Amino acid sequence: MPRLLLSASVAILLFAAPALAADDKLLPPPNAKKLSDILAKVEQRDGFRYVKEVDWDDGAYTVTYYTADKAKVEITYDPVTAEPR
């Protein structure tokens, strides 16, 4: 029984290790602008109504927001310059 428990523990660790290592890539760079600064720029866009979602993917923020006329807008921002890509 202890051998089975040890084998199961090792198997779990082997499968979890890549997932834990992938978390390192999810962080913005140290010189990135604050997300609140980027969202403040979004809020100043013409017709802005509300932010629905912010995602961090492929080294950039993707902000999804809606305008006063109910149009859905998605913009990808560079985290260092806080400018749209």
C-alpha positions as CSV (number, residue, x, y, z in Angstrom):
1,M,0.0,0.0,0.0
2,P,2.8,2.6,0.8
3,R,4.4,1.8,-2.6
4,L,1.1,2.6,-4.3
5,L,0.7,5.8,-2.4
6,L,4.3,6.9,-3.3
7,S,3.7,6.1,-6.9
8,A,0.5,8.1,-7.0
9,S,2.2,11.0,-5.3
10,V,5.1,11.0,-7.8
11,A,2.7,10.8,-10.7
12,I,0.7,13.8,-9.5
13,L,3.8,15.9,-9.0
14,L,5.1,15.0,-12.5
15,F,1.8,16.2,-14.0
16,A,1.5,19.3,-11.9
17,A,5.1,20.5,-12.5
18,P,4.5,21.9,-16.0
19,A,1.4,23.7,-14.8
20,L,3.3,25.3,-12.0
21,A,6.2,26.3,-14.3
22,A,3.7,27.9,-16.7
23,D,2.6,30.4,-14.0
24,D,5.9,32.3,-14.4
25,K,4.9,33.4,-17.9
26,L,1.6,34.9,-16.7
27,L,3.1,37.9,-15.0
28,P,3.5,41.3,-16.6
29,P,7.1,42.5,-16.9
30,P,8.6,44.5,-14.0
31,N,8.5,47.8,-16.0
32,A,4.8,47.4,-16.9
33,K,2.4,50.3,-16.4
34,K,-0.2,49.8,-13.7
35,L,-3.4,48.1,-15.0
36,S,-5.4,51.0,-13.4
37,D,-3.5,53.4,-15.7
38,I,-4.4,51.4,-18.8
39,L,-8.1,51.2,-17.7
40,A,-8.1,55.0,-17.1
41,K,-7.1,55.4,-20.7
42,V,-9.9,53.1,-21.8
43,E,-12.5,55.0,-19.7
44,Q,-11.6,58.2,-21.6
45,R,-12.4,56.8,-25.0
46,D,-15.4,58.2,-26.9
47,G,-18.6,56.5,-26.0
48,F,-17.2,54.4,-23.2
49,R,-19.8,52.9,-20.9
50,Y,-18.2,50.0,-18.9
51,V,-15.4,47.5,-18.8
52,K,-16.6,43.9,-19.1
53,E,-13.3,42.0,-18.9
54,V,-9.6,42.3,-18.8
55,D,-7.4,39.4,-19.9
56,W,-3.6,38.9,-19.7
57,D,-2.5,36.7,-22.7
58,D,0.5,36.6,-25.0
59,G,2.3,39.3,-23.0
60,A,-0.5,41.9,-23.4
61,Y,-3.7,43.1,-21.8
62,T,-6.9,42.6,-23.8
63,V,-9.6,44.9,-22.5
64,T,-13.2,44.3,-23.5
65,Y,-15.6,47.1,-23.0
66,Y,-19.0,48.4,-24.2
67,T,-19.9,51.8,-25.6
68,A,-23.0,53.9,-24.9
69,D,-24.6,52.5,-28.1
70,K,-24.0,48.9,-26.8
71,A,-21.1,48.1,-29.2
72,K,-18.6,45.6,-27.9
73,V,-14.9,46.7,-28.3
74,E,-11.8,44.7,-27.7
75,I,-8.4,46.4,-27.6
76,T,-5.0,44.9,-26.8
77,Y,-2.6,47.0,-24.9
78,D,1.2,46.8,-24.5
79,P,1.9,46.5,-20.8
80,V,5.1,48.6,-20.9
81,T,3.9,51.5,-23.1
82,A,0.2,51.3,-22.2
83,E,-0.5,51.9,-25.9
84,P,-2.8,49.8,-28.1
85,R,-1.1,47.3,-30.3
